[in-house]
Every structure is written in structure tokens, then in C-alpha cells.
Amino acid sequence: MEGTPVTVASVRDVGPDTVALELETPPEFDAAPGQFVLLRAAPEGEEIARHYTLSSPSVGETFELTVGIDPDGDLSPWLADLEGGETVHVEGPFGNITYERDRDVVAVAGGPGVGPAVSIAEAAREAGHEAVVIYRDDAPAHTDRLEALEDDGATVHVLEGDADDELAAAIDSHVDDGQVYAFGFADFVTAVADAIEDAGGDPDDALIENFG
Ligand SMILES: Cc1cc2nc3c(=O)[nH]c(=O)nc-3n(C[C@H](O)[C@H](O)[C@H](O)COP(=O)(O)OP(=O)(O)OC[C@H]3O[C@@H](n4cnc5c(N)ncnc54)[C@H](O)[C@@H]3O)c2cc1C
């Protein structure tokens, strides 16, 4: 199997249908918040590869991926059932969307996009910058980290899954508050780009990762 073999250190529930996979960092591996890896595994003996975005603000002895479980999916339910100690293969990091701890951020997330959004906000606060998180999900994950961010001075908006108007209003309020990042599946990031434009911003200035 291509990629570097990596041990799964732990898997824990971080919300409804959402797990955080802690992976042992391979030698020479370095990544910035916002980047993603290609993860390969063979659940039924047949190799599957999927992309996952870092959800830890840094890469030390381990790094974290947040996986939304698609019950009909081929890989995410299998990943969620891991217990730790297994080996998966990782390539990367990939992606030009990075946070370099150099500015204020507005991190917008739908579904499992909350992982990278929270990690970028945490990195911003660690570096002394302002952070806004706008997160739309019917069943929010990483609520403990969102609360910790709020306690640390970040602005956090958690919106219902169908809250289109509230999403647009939150983006309108914060579009000029820092570098805008957006993470989520296609419908969500398209709605975010439209809302940025409606708010008078330029979607091309936003760093948007489409999960497909
Ligand atoms: C750059 C990038 C970053 C990403 N980061 C993350 C992340 O941080 N966290 C995260 O959770 N996800 C992320 N994703 C999405 C992730 O890579 C997977 O797509 C996701 O986990 C689903 O994989 P799966 O194998 O479980 O589901 P899949 O097997 O890919 O299936 C997904 C859905 O499609 C349906 N489907 C599959 N094949 C067909 C078909 N032939 N016809 C009709 N329907 C079909 C399935 O029923 C299922 O509902 C990212 C994607 C990209 C591109």
C-alpha cells in the first residue's frame, strides 16, 4: 500500500456521528493547520483512499483528524470502529490552504469541517490573534473545544443545520474580521461563497476547502 504506515494512537467520539482519530506522527512529517492528508486502508481487503483535514493545531508526537461518519460510506464507519493500535497509511500533507499564525481568522465550518476550523481558531488564539468560528450543524461536534475557545475570547456561532439566513447574517457580520477560511462539503462551501459575495466580500480572497 502506498504512503507511510502510521499507528492509530486512539479514536474517540467527539460528537454525534463524529470521531477524532489521533495518529502517531511519522518522522519528517510536518503540516500546517488547514492542510489535509490522503489516508489509505483496506477494510474488506480492498484498498480505499480518502482525504482528511488536520484538526489539531499542531503536529507533535501525534496529530488529529476529525471524521464525520457517513453510515453508507466505505471508509468512515470503519475508521470510527477502530480502537487504537491499528495501522493505516498516510500521504501528505497536501493543500495550499494553511494558517501561519500571522493574522486574525474567521473560520466557517459545516459538518466535519469543524475539525480544521477549531484547529485554526486555536492556533490563532495561541499566537495572540482574534478568532471567529461560524459552525453550522444539526448535531454539533467538538463542543468542548468550542466552549474553551469562547472562554479564551474567541467569538463562536453554532447554527442549526438549516439556518441559511443565520449563516449569511453571521458571515455578513464577520467577513472583515480576519482571513476567512471555510471547510465542508460542496453545498455548504457554495453557500458560504455566496454569502461572502452578498456581504460585499470577495469569495476568491477566502480560503475554501471543498470536501466533495
Ligand atoms: C480535500 C478534502 C478534505 C476532506 N477532509 C475531511 C475531513 O476533515 N473530515 C471528513 O469527515 N471528511 C473529509 N473529507 C471527505 C472524505 O474524504 C470522505 O469523502 C468522507 O469521509 C466519506 O468517505 P466514505 O468512504 O465513508 O464514504 P464513500 O464511500 O465515499 O461514500 C460517500 C457517500 O456517497 C455514496 N455513494 C458512494 N458511491 C456511490 C455511487 N456510486 N452512487 C451513489 N452514491 C454513492 C455513499 O452511499 C455515501 O453516502 C475531505 C475530502 C476532501 C476532498
The ligand as an ORCA input file, in Angstrom:
! r2SCAN-3c Opt
* xyz 0 1
  C      -9.651     17.914      0.471
  C     -10.647     17.084      1.279
  C     -10.610     17.127      2.656
  C     -11.530     16.388      3.403
  N     -11.492     16.472      4.768
  C     -12.398     15.773      5.500
  C     -12.390     15.840      6.942
  O     -11.561     16.520      7.563
  N     -13.333     15.120      7.618
  C     -14.268     14.346      6.972
  O     -15.089     13.717      7.640
  N     -14.286     14.270      5.619
  C     -13.371     14.927      4.882
  N     -13.379     14.811      3.516
  C     -14.327     13.840      2.900
  C     -13.725     12.413      2.976
  O     -12.573     12.337      2.124
  C     -14.709     11.320      2.507
  O     -15.297     11.697      1.298
  C     -15.795     11.011      3.535
  O     -15.231     10.605      4.776
  C     -16.716      9.867      3.042
  O     -15.927      8.713      2.818
  P     -16.555      7.268      2.950
  O     -15.569      6.292      2.360
  O     -17.040      6.991      4.332
  O     -17.847      7.365      2.037
  P     -17.967      6.983      0.462
  O     -17.803      5.506      0.274
  O     -17.062      7.855     -0.322
  O     -19.475      7.361      0.190
  C     -19.949      8.691      0.435
  C     -21.423      8.721      0.094
  O     -21.596      8.560     -1.290
  C     -22.494      7.500     -1.543
  N     -22.020      6.793     -2.745
  C     -20.838      6.164     -2.882
  N     -20.745      5.651     -4.134
  C     -21.891      5.968     -4.767
  C     -22.398      5.749     -6.067
  N     -21.695      5.065     -6.985
  N     -23.617      6.240     -6.369
  C     -24.334      6.936     -5.467
  N     -23.908      7.172     -4.218
  C     -22.709      6.704     -3.876
  C     -22.444      6.622     -0.301
  O     -23.675      5.927     -0.107
  C     -22.211      7.618      0.788
  O     -23.422      8.160      1.270
  C     -12.483     15.548      2.740
  C     -12.491     15.492      1.344
  C     -11.596     16.251      0.613
  C     -11.654     16.162     -0.885
*
